[in-house]
Amino acid sequence: MTELTEPDDSTAQPAPEWPNAAMRDIGQDGADPQVGRAMARLLDIPGLPAADHESVYNELHDELLAALNSDPIDQVRAAANRAGGAA
């Protein structure tokens, strides 16, 4: 009869490997600041309990949907207003 053994602790529950270098660059390309701000929220995920991940992903989805549905000229005008000019 084969004896059952306990799994090796290092392989039983592997720790997630977060792509730290890639995560730091999320949203930093400047292509769309609204998307960049939304994507930057992913940087919080590794430090949050798993139970909180769903709410972060749901909020991220809503922010990205709002960015997709927004009129790009509104962003240009907002940036111009912050800079003190007019678009």
N, C-alpha and C positions, 0 to 999 in steps of 0.2 A: 504494500500500500504506500502511496506517495504521501510524504509528510507535508502539511501545509506550512508555509513560512510567511512571516510578516514581510510586507514590501519594504524595500530600501527607502528610508525616510527622505532621501534627496530626490527620489523619483515619484514618491507617493503624492505629494502636494507641491508641484513646482510653483515657484513664485512668478508672478507675471513680469515679463520684461517690457518695460515701457520704452518706447523709442525716444529717449530724452533729447538727443541732438536734433532730431527731426521735429519734435514737439516745440522746441524753443523757437523754431523758424516759422511756425504756423502763423499765417496772417501778416507776415512781415514784408511781403513782396510789394505792398502798397497798391496792388491792383484795384482792390475795393475795400476801403476802410471799414465799411459796415460788416462785410464778411470777415475781415481780419479780426475785428473785435469779437464777433460771435465765435470764431474758431479758437481764439485765445482762451476761451473758457475750458477748452479741453485740457489745458495745462493743470487745472485743478483736479482732474479725475484721479490721478494716482494717489493723492492724499485723502480722498474721500472714502467713506465706507461704501461697500458695494450696494447697499440699500439706497444710497443717494444718487447712484449713477443714472438711474432711469429719469429722475427729474431733470438732471443736467442735460441729458440727451434730448428730452422733450423740449426744454427751453431753447436748446441749440437749434432744434428743428424749427421752432417758431421764429427765432431770430433770422435764420437763413431764408425761410419762406417770406418773411417781411422784406428782406433784402432783395429777394428775387422779384417780388411784386412792387417794389418801390420804383419811382421814376428817377433815373439817373440825374436828371437836371436838378432835382431837389437836393441831391448831395453836392452838386457843384455850387448851387446857391448857398447852401449851409456853410460850405468851406469858404466861400467868398465873404460871407457875413462875418465868420470868425476872423478872417484876415483883414476885415475892415474895408473891403472893396465891394463891388457889385458885379454880378455875372450877367 
